[in-house]
Amino acid sequence: MSLVLIVKLSMTNNSQLYFVNVLLDYGATSSFMNYDFVHFKKINTQTILYSILVFNVNSFSNKAGQISKVIDIVLYYRT
């Protein structure tokens, strides 16, 4: 099951704020952000020591590849 919400994202390493639509997927094993969005908004990333393999629900590896970078954010949501 999934749900689309409008949330405020705050970057932990600077004062950037973004109001964005997010898809909350209750079946996902972790949290992910679209690389194109990160690149377009020039959000700072940190490279992780070991890449994380990403698999689709059908057990095939995701065409976007492995996760090799992370970001620190605070997500605000109010009902």
Secondary structure, 3 states (H helix, E strand, C coil): CEEEEEEEEEECCCCCEEEEEEEEECCCCCCCCCHHHHHHCCCCCEEEEEEECCECCCCCECCCCCEEEECCEEEECCC
